[in-house]
């Protein structure tokens, strides 16, 4: 119970990786605010948690929703100790076929949301004397991604922003770090890959399999726990991107 009594917000908590993170935090004793654009998905995650939890519907790419999400979580639980910025999308569109609206939507969902949610949460954490922020990034932000340049650009931005926030907010006792899960077997990944592509990607991994949502949970719990008190602006990559 490394997180006993702590309060966490997880964005994208209704998706596969977000749900696994919520379950992992709850197992360690955290009270969890499950945030998702889809309220039904958020409520379903809440129903699976064996700890106090609340579902919050929000579009975290919107400043007013990000601020409201934090206020609702604090209003429900009385404090905020952990924020996991997990919300993200990854459409497949070549740059020559990509319009500005799609570019903006991906950057807003994957990167602007990290800025908005982190700023709102950090204001609470600074007043409390500290907290933990964990961003979900990707090795694709370094390697690039054929057919999803906007996704790669957004995740490269998340990594750079994580390093910057880590330096900027360490003085407030706020640990800001990130995890990069690598390719993970989720509905989002299956929607943009063929079965043959997935087999090839699995064969390229050292353990010859795709990642599972649960694989990232241990790293997230570590970064949310007292064991990571001296880590700021670091990124833990889980697998080959």
N, C-alpha and C positions, 0 to 999 in steps of 0.2 A: 504494500500500500504506500508507494513512494509519493503519491500525490494526494494523500488523505486530507480532505477538507478544502482542497483548492478548487477554484472555479475556472472553467475553461470555456472558450468559444471556439468552435470549429466551423469554418465556412466550407460550403460544399459538403456539408455533413450528411446529405442524403445520397451521395454517390458512393461508389464501391470503396475507394481509398478513404474518403472522408468517414464513411460508416465504420470501417475497421479502426481508424484512429479514435473515433468517439468511443467505441467499445473498449479499446485498450486503455484510454484515459479513465473510463469508468471502472474498469477492473482494478486500477491503481488507486481508486478512492476519490477521483475528481467528480465534481458536479459539472455537468456538461450542458451548455447552450448549443443546440444543434441548429445551425443556420443553413438555409438552402433557398434557392429561388423557387423550388417546388415544395410547397408546404406539406403535401402528402408524403413526400420522400423524407422530409425532416421528421414528421410525426412517426413514420415507420421506424426510423433509427431510434428515436426516443423510446419506442415500445420495446426495443431490444436491449436497452441498457438496464443493468441492475443497480442503478444509482440515481439520485435526484437529477432530473434533466428537464429541459424545456425546449420546445421547437419554436424557432423564429423564422418567419418568411422575410427575405430581404434580397434585393438586387444589390450586391456589395460593390458594384461598379458605380453606384449613385451615391454622392456624398450624404444625402439625407437618410438613405437606408443604412449606410454604414454607421452613421452616428446613432440612429435609432436602435440598431442591433445591439450596440454596446450598452446603451442606456437601458434597454429591456433586460439584458443579461444581469447588469448590476442591480437593477430594480428588483429582479426576481431572487438573486442570490446574495446581494449585499456587498459584493466585491468582485474583482477580476484579477486573476493571477496568470492566466495562460491564454494566448491567442494562437490558433493554428490557421494560417492563411492557405487554405487548400483549394478553394474554388478555381476552376479552370475549364477551358474548352480547347479543342484541337481539331478544327475543320481541315479538310485537305483541299486546297485550291492552289494551283500554280500561280506565281506572281503575275504572269501576263494575263491571267483570267480573273485576278482578284480585284474587287472594287474597293473603294475607300471605306464604304460602310462595313464590309467584313473585316478589313484591317483594324478599323477603330473598335469594332465589337470584341475582337480577340484581345487587343491591347488593353481595353477597358476591363474586361473580365479577368484577365490573367495578371495584369501589372498595376493598373490604376487602383484596383480593389485592394491590393497589398498596401499601397500608400494610404488610402482612405481608412481602412480598418486598423492599420498599425498606428496611425496618428491618433485616431479616436481612442484606441485601447491604451496607448502610451500615456495619454493625459491622465487616465485613471491610475495606471501603474506608477507613474512618477509621484503622484500624491500619496500612494500607499507605501512607497519606498522600494519598489522593484517589481519585476515580473518576467515572464518568458514569452517571447514571440518566436514561432517556428514557421518559416515559409516553405512551401512545397515548390521546388524548382525542378530543373531537368538538365541532364547532360546535353540535351539538344540545344540548350542555350550557348554551349561552347562548340559543339560539333556541327550545328546546323541541322536542318531537316528538309529533305527533298519533298516539295509539295506542300509544306506548311511553314513557310518562312516567317509568317506572322507569329506562329506559336514559338518558334526558335527565338525570334527577337524579343518576345514577351518574357520568356524564361531567362534569357541573357540579362534582361533588365531586372528581373527578380533577384538574380544572383548579385548583380552590382549593387542594387538597393539594399540587400541584406548586409553586405560588407560595410556599406556606408552607415546604415542604421546601427550596426554593431558597434562601430567606433563612436558614433554620435550619442548614443543612449546608454553606453556603459556607465557613464558618470551618474546616472539615475538608478543604477542597479537593475537595468532592464537588459536581459540577455537576448540578443537577436541572432538567430542562426537559421540554417535551412537544411532540408533533406532533398536529395534527388533520387526518386525511386527507380529510374530506369524503366524499360518497357514492362508493363504490368497487365495481366490478363483481366481487363475490365470491359464493360459494354462499350465505353468510349473508344478504347483501342480496337476492339473487334469491329466497330463501325467504320473504321478507316483503313483496315488491313484485310487482305484476302487470307484465306486459310493457309495458302502456300507461303505467303509473306510471314505469317505468324510462326510457321514451322522453321523458316529460315532464321528469323530473329531468335527463336528459342535455341536453335543449334549454335548460334554465335555466343551464347552465354556460357560461362565456365561450368555451370551445373546443368546445362542443356535443357533448360526450361524457362518459360516466361516467369516473371515475378508474380507474386500473389499480393493482394492488398494488405494482408497481414504482415508481409515482409518488412514494411516500412514502420510498423508500430513501435518496435523496440527502440529504434533511433529517435523517434519522436518523443517517447517517454523519457529517454535519457536526456534529451535537450530540454524537457520540461521539468526535470528533477533537480535536486540539489547537487547531483554529481557533475553537472555542467556549469557550475557557478563561474568558472574562469574562462568560459568560451564565449567569444563575441565575434560575430561576423564570419562564422565558419560554415562550410557546406559539406555535408556527408553524402557522398554519392553511393547508392546502394548497388547498382549494377551497370553493365555496359549500356549506354543509351540506345 
